[in-house]
Amino acid sequence: MSRKTDPSEHLASRALAALLRDILASGRKPLDTPDMTDAVAVHDLRKALKRWRALLRLIAPVVGQEADALRLEARDVARLMATARDGRAALEAFADLGEDLPTLSPRSRATIAERLALIGASAEAATLTPALKEQVSATLARAALVVERWPTTSFGSTDATKQLTATYRRVRAAVPEDWSTADPETLHGFRQRVVEHRYQMELVEALWPKLIRLWISEAQRLRDRLGAHQDLVVLQRLTEPHQPLAPWRSRLTPLIAARQAAHVATAKRLTGRLFAEKPKGFRQRLAALWKHHGEDRI
């Protein structure tokens, strides 16, 4: 008698193939849209590369060292755009401080915003050069060719559950022991793990769309709070001696610190909700979702 195939195994491989295609297509869009602004193009490219790297880490144990090599290549390309992002991050961080800034006059606020906008625009224009676009295009082209020959059909629900749980465990391990004293480097490292988890969870969205979309949304909220904290670190750096915002250092520093504390407090609450479950419970939940979703389609 032939062994009955678990339908969930095929569901996982199909979901993986669809997600890989979607990520590569999203990476090509900024390159194929000539009227897209540099700011939007940089944002979309960085997002596509983060999704790509997260999924490569997920499937590396199945497809082999080639996935690790592509992930490192994508990381290096993303780093070339980091400076452009920093300029935009500082502008967003200043806006995050709010409109009511009693320690700054309207003229000072306008001057700071203008300086930050110029820094961001110059960095984006200098970064997103034709040479870099060509490099990104070549990276995506190689990735597309490699994906076509990867044994994605062998990536089943068991593999997906195992690897998603491994990422979940890494996120929990990166949670700051003491949020009140966590330094920017610790929070940034935690955010990197949250980003991986957030994008990898797209793989299981179809299992229970309402629940998983809510989960992804909450993970994105956590990521945004941690990202806003990091943006404020960038803004604070621009107030250091000989930097563009040095004249306003004494007035900006307490505002930045207060806003960072608010982001950390919210991040702590979100983390407590999202990652309260132990890895074993998380794994069992995923396994059950795969099983019952597969049964629905028998």
GIURMO-V393613 format. One record per residue. N is the residue number from 1. RES is the residue in one letter. NEAR is the number of other C-alpha atoms within 8 Angstrom. Layout:
BEGIN
n=[N:N]
res=[RES:RES]
near=[NEAR:NEAR]
END
This chain:
BEGIN
n=[1:2:3:4:5:6:7:8:9:10:11:12:13:14:15:16:17:18:19:20:21:22:23:24:25:26:27:28:29:30:31:32:33:34:35:36:37:38:39:40:41:42:43:44:45:46:47:48:49:50:51:52:53:54:55:56:57:58:59:60:61:62:63:64:65:66:67:68:69:70:71:72:73:74:75:76:77:78:79:80:81:82:83:84:85:86:87:88:89:90:91:92:93:94:95:96:97:98:99:100:101:102:103:104:105:106:107:108:109:110:111:112:113:114:115:116:117:118:119:120:121:122:123:124:125:126:127:128:129:130:131:132:133:134:135:136:137:138:139:140:141:142:143:144:145:146:147:148:149:150:151:152:153:154:155:156:157:158:159:160:161:162:163:164:165:166:167:168:169:170:171:172:173:174:175:176:177:178:179:180:181:182:183:184:185:186:187:188:189:190:191:192:193:194:195:196:197:198:199:200:201:202:203:204:205:206:207:208:209:210:211:212:213:214:215:216:217:218:219:220:221:222:223:224:225:226:227:228:229:230:231:232:233:234:235:236:237:238:239:240:241:242:243:244:245:246:247:248:249:250:251:252:253:254:255:256:257:258:259:260:261:262:263:264:265:266:267:268:269:270:271:272:273:274:275:276:277:278:279:280:281:282:283:284:285:286:287:288:289:290:291:292:293:294:295:296:297:298]
res=[M:S:R:K:T:D:P:S:E:H:L:A:S:R:A:L:A:A:L:L:R:D:I:L:A:S:G:R:K:P:L:D:T:P:D:M:T:D:A:V:A:V:H:D:L:R:K:A:L:K:R:W:R:A:L:L:R:L:I:A:P:V:V:G:Q:E:A:D:A:L:R:L:E:A:R:D:V:A:R:L:M:A:T:A:R:D:G:R:A:A:L:E:A:F:A:D:L:G:E:D:L:P:T:L:S:P:R:S:R:A:T:I:A:E:R:L:A:L:I:G:A:S:A:E:A:A:T:L:T:P:A:L:K:E:Q:V:S:A:T:L:A:R:A:A:L:V:V:E:R:W:P:T:T:S:F:G:S:T:D:A:T:K:Q:L:T:A:T:Y:R:R:V:R:A:A:V:P:E:D:W:S:T:A:D:P:E:T:L:H:G:F:R:Q:R:V:V:E:H:R:Y:Q:M:E:L:V:E:A:L:W:P:K:L:I:R:L:W:I:S:E:A:Q:R:L:R:D:R:L:G:A:H:Q:D:L:V:V:L:Q:R:L:T:E:P:H:Q:P:L:A:P:W:R:S:R:L:T:P:L:I:A:A:R:Q:A:A:H:V:A:T:A:K:R:L:T:G:R:L:F:A:E:K:P:K:G:F:R:Q:R:L:A:A:L:W:K:H:H:G:E:D:R:I]
near=[2:3:4:4:5:7:10:13:12:11:11:14:14:9:10:11:9:8:10:11:8:8:11:13:8:11:13:10:8:12:10:6:7:6:4:8:6:9:9:8:11:13:9:11:11:10:8:12:12:10:12:13:12:13:12:12:10:12:11:12:6:8:11:8:7:8:12:11:8:10:12:8:9:12:10:8:10:10:8:8:12:8:11:12:12:11:15:14:12:13:13:9:12:11:8:8:10:7:5:4:8:5:5:9:8:6:7:8:9:8:8:9:10:8:9:12:11:8:10:14:11:8:11:15:9:7:11:11:8:6:6:9:10:8:9:9:10:8:10:11:8:8:10:9:8:8:8:6:6:7:7:9:8:7:15:13:14:9:9:11:11:9:10:13:12:8:12:11:9:9:12:8:6:10:8:9:5:6:9:4:5:10:6:9:6:10:11:11:9:12:11:8:12:12:13:14:14:11:12:12:11:10:11:10:10:7:9:9:8:6:7:14:9:8:9:12:8:10:14:10:9:13:11:8:12:14:10:12:13:10:13:14:9:11:13:12:8:10:14:10:5:5:9:8:10:11:7:8:11:7:9:10:9:8:9:11:8:8:11:11:8:8:12:12:9:10:11:9:8:12:11:8:7:10:9:7:7:7:9:7:8:10:12:8:8:9:11:8:10:11:9:8:10:12:9:6:6:5]
END
